[in-house]
Amino acid sequence: MSSLKDVLSALFESSVEYPSHEELCELGVPQGTLFDYVASTYLDGFVNYLEPFTCYIILDYDEQVDDDYLTELTREASSPRGYNTTLSNLEHDVIILGETANSFWFLWYDPDTSDCSIGRLNKRMSRKDFEKLFDDISNLRRVTVHSWIGW
């Protein structure tokens, strides 16, 4: 099994820690780049313009969760207040994989809200192959993605 760090290193050609205002606002996220230590509010805006197709929560390696917990998390995510603009309210880190016309997107929400990540990749592989990279990571658990779409 791969680790999340290994998968991200293999996918992204470059990584920018603490991107500047110019990088975030003027240039945006370049293809093949992962921005680390981004505010959750930056990601909250992006998620509303992507088509999310897979969502995971990140568990501590020794943490066990059952199906009831995942069901409750999904129920919370689909509550009237919606989580697509306040994902930082969850107690676990959340990863969302999404796409636009020419790009795959990686969003990592951290409950601390200031050390999130966002990455953009050219669609050089199929969606299925992209998802498979994350499905093989032992401490990720899928949650229903339809609850995370829309405003």
C-alpha positions as CSV (number, residue, x, y, z in Angstrom):
1,M,0.0,0.0,0.0
2,S,1.1,3.5,-0.8
3,S,1.2,6.4,1.6
4,L,-0.6,9.7,0.9
5,K,2.8,11.5,0.8
6,D,4.2,9.0,-1.8
7,V,1.1,9.4,-4.0
8,L,1.3,13.2,-3.9
9,S,5.0,13.2,-4.6
10,A,4.4,11.0,-7.7
11,L,1.5,13.1,-9.0
12,F,2.7,16.6,-8.6
13,E,5.8,18.0,-10.3
14,S,6.1,20.9,-7.9
15,S,4.9,21.8,-4.5
16,V,4.6,25.4,-3.1
17,E,4.5,25.9,0.6
18,Y,2.7,29.0,1.7
19,P,1.9,30.3,-1.8
20,S,2.0,34.1,-2.1
21,H,-1.1,36.3,-2.8
22,E,0.2,36.7,-6.4
23,E,0.3,32.9,-6.8
24,L,-3.1,32.4,-5.2
25,C,-5.0,35.3,-6.8
26,E,-3.2,36.4,-10.0
27,L,-1.7,33.1,-11.3
28,G,-4.0,30.5,-9.8
29,V,-3.0,26.9,-9.4
30,P,-0.7,25.8,-12.3
31,Q,-1.0,22.3,-13.9
32,G,1.1,19.8,-12.0
33,T,1.4,21.9,-8.9
34,L,0.3,21.4,-5.3
35,F,-0.1,24.4,-3.0
36,D,0.4,23.5,0.7
37,Y,-0.6,25.6,3.7
38,V,-3.6,27.3,2.1
39,A,-6.5,28.7,4.0
40,S,-9.7,26.5,4.1
41,T,-11.7,29.5,2.7
42,Y,-9.7,29.4,-0.5
43,L,-10.7,25.8,-1.0
44,D,-14.3,26.5,0.1
45,G,-14.6,28.7,-3.0
46,F,-13.0,26.2,-5.4
47,V,-15.1,23.2,-4.4
48,N,-18.2,25.1,-5.6
49,Y,-16.9,25.2,-9.2
50,L,-15.6,21.7,-9.5
51,E,-17.4,18.5,-10.1
52,P,-16.4,16.4,-7.1
53,F,-16.4,12.7,-7.8
54,T,-14.7,11.1,-4.8
55,C,-14.4,12.1,-1.2
56,Y,-12.4,10.6,1.7
57,I,-11.8,11.2,5.3
58,I,-8.3,10.6,6.6
59,L,-8.0,8.5,9.7
60,D,-5.1,8.2,12.1
61,Y,-3.3,5.0,11.4
62,D,-4.5,3.3,14.6
63,E,-8.0,4.6,14.4
64,Q,-10.9,2.3,13.5
65,V,-14.3,3.5,12.3
66,D,-17.3,1.5,11.5
67,D,-20.0,1.9,8.9
68,D,-22.3,3.6,11.3
69,Y,-19.8,6.4,11.8
70,L,-19.3,6.9,8.0
71,T,-23.1,6.9,7.6
72,E,-23.4,9.6,10.3
73,L,-20.6,11.7,8.6
74,T,-22.4,11.5,5.3
75,R,-25.7,12.5,7.0
76,E,-24.0,15.5,8.6
77,A,-22.5,16.4,5.2
78,S,-25.9,16.4,3.6
79,S,-27.6,18.4,6.3
80,P,-29.4,21.7,5.3
81,R,-26.4,23.8,6.3
82,G,-24.2,21.9,3.9
83,Y,-20.5,21.2,4.3
84,N,-19.3,22.3,0.9
85,T,-18.4,25.7,2.2
86,T,-17.6,24.8,5.7
87,L,-15.7,21.5,5.5
88,S,-13.3,22.7,8.2
89,N,-16.0,22.0,10.7
90,L,-15.4,18.3,10.5
91,E,-13.2,16.6,13.0
92,H,-11.3,14.7,10.4
93,D,-9.2,15.8,7.5
94,V,-11.2,15.5,4.2
95,I,-9.9,14.9,0.7
96,I,-12.0,15.7,-2.3
97,L,-11.1,14.6,-5.8
98,G,-12.8,16.6,-8.5
99,E,-12.5,17.7,-12.1
100,T,-13.1,20.5,-14.5
101,A,-13.0,20.3,-18.3
102,N,-9.2,19.9,-18.6
103,S,-8.0,19.2,-15.0
104,F,-8.2,16.9,-12.1
105,W,-8.2,18.7,-8.7
106,F,-7.1,17.5,-5.3
107,L,-8.4,19.3,-2.2
108,W,-7.3,18.5,1.3
109,Y,-9.2,20.2,4.1
110,D,-7.5,20.1,7.5
111,P,-9.6,20.9,10.6
112,D,-6.9,23.4,11.6
113,T,-8.1,25.4,8.6
114,S,-4.8,27.0,7.8
115,D,-2.8,24.1,6.5
116,C,-5.0,22.8,3.7
117,S,-3.7,21.8,0.2
118,I,-5.0,22.2,-3.3
119,G,-3.5,20.7,-6.4
120,R,-4.2,20.6,-10.1
121,L,-3.3,18.0,-12.7
122,N,-3.7,17.6,-16.4
123,K,-6.0,14.8,-17.3
124,R,-3.3,12.5,-18.4
125,M,-4.9,9.4,-16.9
126,S,-8.5,8.2,-16.5
127,R,-10.7,9.2,-13.6
128,K,-10.7,5.5,-12.5
129,D,-6.9,5.4,-12.5
130,F,-6.7,8.7,-10.5
131,E,-9.1,7.4,-7.9
132,K,-7.3,4.1,-7.7
133,L,-4.1,5.8,-6.5
134,F,-6.1,7.1,-3.4
135,D,-8.1,3.9,-2.9
136,D,-4.9,2.0,-2.2
137,I,-4.0,4.3,0.8
138,S,-4.8,2.4,4.0
139,N,-5.9,5.3,6.2
140,L,-8.4,6.8,3.7
141,R,-12.1,6.0,4.0
142,R,-14.5,6.9,1.2
143,V,-17.7,8.8,2.0
144,T,-20.6,9.4,-0.3
145,V,-19.7,12.2,-2.7
146,H,-23.2,13.3,-3.8
147,S,-23.6,15.0,-0.4
148,W,-20.7,17.3,-1.1
149,I,-21.9,18.8,-4.3
150,G,-23.5,22.2,-4.8
151,W,-24.0,25.3,-2.7
